[in-house]
Amino acid sequence: MSTGPRELPKIEIGGVDFYIDLRLNEFRQVHNFMNRFSIDDLYETEKGFLLCFDPQTKNLFNGTMQEYDSRKDLLELELPMLKQMDPVGFKRMIDKWKEDNPLLVAMIENIPLVLRDKKDSKEKKHELLPKKRVRSGKRRKL
């Protein structure tokens, strides 16, 4: 799978086209990159996400409950799960997380980790030590 640049998927929210960028964890308006909002600002449900969209600002509603009650143009919308909106980006995000968290992956998947002991090159079960990349590009154990 290529990890190079790709065209981000678009999703229409309240009549406005947004890119969904899982790497930056945000929705970004197609024709105005300054207009963006974080995925973390959405309310997550079992089926996806809920949001209150303000067509005047073309962004999430940001106001008081009184302002919300008085505004008739606000849109309450439901979005699908991230995996449905951007399957390629979601897979990359999960793969990156697995690469960065091998201990958690092993715990979740209940995989015994086997490492070789350098002294006698016999297999021993150990915790997998995270490796840190040094400036020379070589990896070393912490």
C-alpha positions as a Markdown table, in Angstrom:
| # | Residue | x | y | z |
|---|---|---|---|---|
| 1 | Met | 0.0 | 0.0 | 0.0 |
| 2 | Ser | 1.3 | 3.4 | -1.0 |
| 3 | Thr | 1.9 | 5.9 | 1.9 |
| 4 | Gly | 2.5 | 8.8 | -0.4 |
| 5 | Pro | 0.2 | 11.8 | -1.0 |
| 6 | Arg | -3.4 | 11.1 | -2.0 |
| 7 | Glu | -6.5 | 13.0 | -2.6 |
| 8 | Leu | -8.4 | 13.3 | 0.6 |
| 9 | Pro | -12.1 | 12.1 | 0.6 |
| 10 | Lys | -14.7 | 14.8 | 0.6 |
| 11 | Ile | -17.9 | 14.9 | 2.7 |
| 12 | Glu | -20.8 | 17.3 | 2.4 |
| 13 | Ile | -21.8 | 18.9 | 5.7 |
| 14 | Gly | -24.8 | 21.3 | 5.6 |
| 15 | Gly | -24.3 | 21.9 | 1.9 |
| 16 | Val | -20.5 | 22.7 | 2.4 |
| 17 | Asp | -17.8 | 20.4 | 1.1 |
| 18 | Phe | -15.1 | 19.4 | 3.6 |
| 19 | Tyr | -12.0 | 17.2 | 3.3 |
| 20 | Ile | -11.7 | 14.7 | 6.1 |
| 21 | Asp | -8.1 | 14.5 | 7.2 |
| 22 | Leu | -7.5 | 11.7 | 9.7 |
| 23 | Arg | -3.8 | 12.4 | 9.9 |
| 24 | Leu | -4.5 | 15.9 | 11.2 |
| 25 | Asn | -7.7 | 14.7 | 12.9 |
| 26 | Glu | -9.9 | 17.4 | 11.3 |
| 27 | Phe | -12.5 | 18.4 | 8.7 |
| 28 | Arg | -11.2 | 21.2 | 6.4 |
| 29 | Gln | -13.4 | 23.2 | 4.1 |
| 30 | Val | -12.5 | 22.4 | 0.4 |
| 31 | His | -12.5 | 26.1 | -0.8 |
| 32 | Asn | -11.4 | 27.7 | 2.4 |
| 33 | Phe | -8.6 | 25.8 | 4.3 |
| 34 | Met | -8.8 | 28.3 | 7.2 |
| 35 | Asn | -12.3 | 27.0 | 8.0 |
| 36 | Arg | -11.7 | 23.7 | 9.9 |
| 37 | Phe | -12.8 | 21.9 | 13.0 |
| 38 | Ser | -11.5 | 18.9 | 15.0 |
| 39 | Ile | -13.0 | 15.5 | 14.9 |
| 40 | Asp | -12.6 | 15.6 | 18.7 |
| 41 | Asp | -15.3 | 18.3 | 18.8 |
| 42 | Leu | -17.9 | 15.9 | 17.5 |
| 43 | Tyr | -20.2 | 13.8 | 19.7 |
| 44 | Glu | -19.4 | 10.1 | 19.1 |
| 45 | Thr | -22.2 | 7.6 | 19.0 |
| 46 | Glu | -22.4 | 3.9 | 18.3 |
| 47 | Lys | -23.3 | 4.6 | 14.6 |
| 48 | Gly | -21.0 | 7.6 | 14.0 |
| 49 | Phe | -20.9 | 11.2 | 15.0 |
| 50 | Leu | -23.5 | 13.9 | 15.9 |
| 51 | Leu | -22.8 | 17.6 | 15.3 |
| 52 | Cys | -24.6 | 20.9 | 15.3 |
| 53 | Phe | -23.7 | 22.8 | 12.1 |
| 54 | Asp | -24.0 | 26.6 | 11.7 |
| 55 | Pro | -24.6 | 27.5 | 8.0 |
| 56 | Gln | -23.8 | 31.1 | 8.6 |
| 57 | Thr | -20.2 | 30.4 | 9.8 |
| 58 | Lys | -20.0 | 27.1 | 7.8 |
| 59 | Asn | -18.6 | 25.5 | 10.9 |
| 60 | Leu | -19.8 | 23.9 | 14.2 |
| 61 | Phe | -22.2 | 25.9 | 16.2 |
| 62 | Asn | -20.4 | 27.7 | 19.0 |
| 63 | Gly | -22.8 | 29.5 | 21.3 |
| 64 | Thr | -25.0 | 29.4 | 24.4 |
| 65 | Met | -28.1 | 27.3 | 24.8 |
| 66 | Gln | -30.2 | 30.5 | 24.5 |
| 67 | Glu | -28.6 | 31.3 | 21.2 |
| 68 | Tyr | -29.2 | 27.6 | 20.1 |
| 69 | Asp | -32.9 | 27.8 | 21.0 |
| 70 | Ser | -33.4 | 31.1 | 19.2 |
| 71 | Arg | -31.6 | 30.0 | 15.9 |
| 72 | Lys | -33.9 | 28.1 | 13.5 |
| 73 | Asp | -31.2 | 27.7 | 10.8 |
| 74 | Leu | -28.9 | 25.4 | 12.8 |
| 75 | Leu | -28.6 | 21.9 | 11.4 |
| 76 | Glu | -28.3 | 18.8 | 13.6 |
| 77 | Leu | -26.5 | 16.2 | 11.5 |
| 78 | Glu | -25.3 | 12.7 | 11.9 |
| 79 | Leu | -22.0 | 11.5 | 10.2 |
| 80 | Pro | -21.0 | 7.9 | 9.7 |
| 81 | Met | -18.0 | 6.2 | 11.4 |
| 82 | Leu | -14.5 | 7.3 | 10.4 |
| 83 | Lys | -13.9 | 3.9 | 8.8 |
| 84 | Gln | -16.8 | 4.5 | 6.4 |
| 85 | Met | -15.9 | 8.1 | 5.6 |
| 86 | Asp | -12.2 | 7.4 | 4.9 |
| 87 | Pro | -11.3 | 3.7 | 4.7 |
| 88 | Val | -7.8 | 4.3 | 3.4 |
| 89 | Gly | -7.0 | 7.0 | 5.9 |
| 90 | Phe | -8.5 | 4.9 | 8.7 |
| 91 | Lys | -6.3 | 1.9 | 7.8 |
| 92 | Arg | -3.2 | 4.1 | 7.7 |
| 93 | Met | -4.1 | 5.6 | 11.1 |
| 94 | Ile | -4.6 | 2.1 | 12.6 |
| 95 | Asp | -1.4 | 0.7 | 11.1 |
| 96 | Lys | 0.6 | 3.7 | 12.4 |
| 97 | Trp | -1.0 | 3.2 | 15.9 |
| 98 | Lys | 0.0 | -0.5 | 15.8 |
| 99 | Glu | 3.5 | 0.4 | 14.8 |
| 100 | Asp | 3.9 | 2.9 | 17.6 |
| 101 | Asn | 2.3 | 0.7 | 20.3 |
| 102 | Pro | 3.5 | -2.9 | 19.8 |
| 103 | Leu | 3.0 | -3.8 | 23.5 |
| 104 | Leu | -0.7 | -2.7 | 23.5 |
| 105 | Val | -1.3 | -4.5 | 20.2 |
| 106 | Ala | 0.2 | -7.7 | 21.7 |
| 107 | Met | -2.0 | -7.3 | 24.8 |
| 108 | Ile | -5.1 | -6.7 | 22.8 |
| 109 | Glu | -4.4 | -9.5 | 20.4 |
| 110 | Asn | -3.1 | -11.7 | 23.2 |
| 111 | Ile | 0.1 | -12.6 | 21.2 |
| 112 | Pro | 3.0 | -13.9 | 23.2 |
| 113 | Leu | 6.1 | -11.9 | 22.3 |
| 114 | Val | 9.3 | -13.8 | 21.8 |
| 115 | Leu | 12.7 | -12.1 | 21.6 |
| 116 | Arg | 16.2 | -13.6 | 21.3 |
| 117 | Asp | 18.6 | -13.1 | 24.1 |
| 118 | Lys | 21.9 | -11.8 | 22.5 |
| 119 | Lys | 24.2 | -13.7 | 24.9 |
| 120 | Asp | 23.1 | -17.2 | 24.2 |
| 121 | Ser | 20.7 | -16.7 | 21.3 |
| 122 | Lys | 18.1 | -18.8 | 22.9 |
| 123 | Glu | 14.5 | -17.8 | 22.6 |
| 124 | Lys | 13.1 | -16.3 | 25.8 |
| 125 | Lys | 9.7 | -14.7 | 26.5 |
| 126 | His | 10.2 | -11.0 | 27.4 |
| 127 | Glu | 8.3 | -7.8 | 27.3 |
| 128 | Leu | 8.9 | -6.2 | 23.9 |
| 129 | Leu | 11.0 | -3.1 | 24.6 |
| 130 | Pro | 10.1 | -0.1 | 22.5 |
| 131 | Lys | 12.8 | 1.0 | 20.2 |
| 132 | Lys | 13.9 | 4.5 | 19.7 |
| 133 | Arg | 15.3 | 5.9 | 16.4 |
| 134 | Val | 18.6 | 7.7 | 16.9 |
| 135 | Arg | 19.8 | 10.5 | 14.6 |
| 136 | Ser | 22.1 | 8.2 | 12.7 |
| 137 | Gly | 19.0 | 6.3 | 11.5 |
| 138 | Lys | 20.0 | 3.2 | 13.5 |
| 139 | Arg | 17.6 | 1.8 | 16.0 |
| 140 | Arg | 18.6 | 1.1 | 19.6 |
| 141 | Lys | 16.9 | -0.3 | 22.6 |
| 142 | Leu | 15.9 | 2.1 | 25.4 |
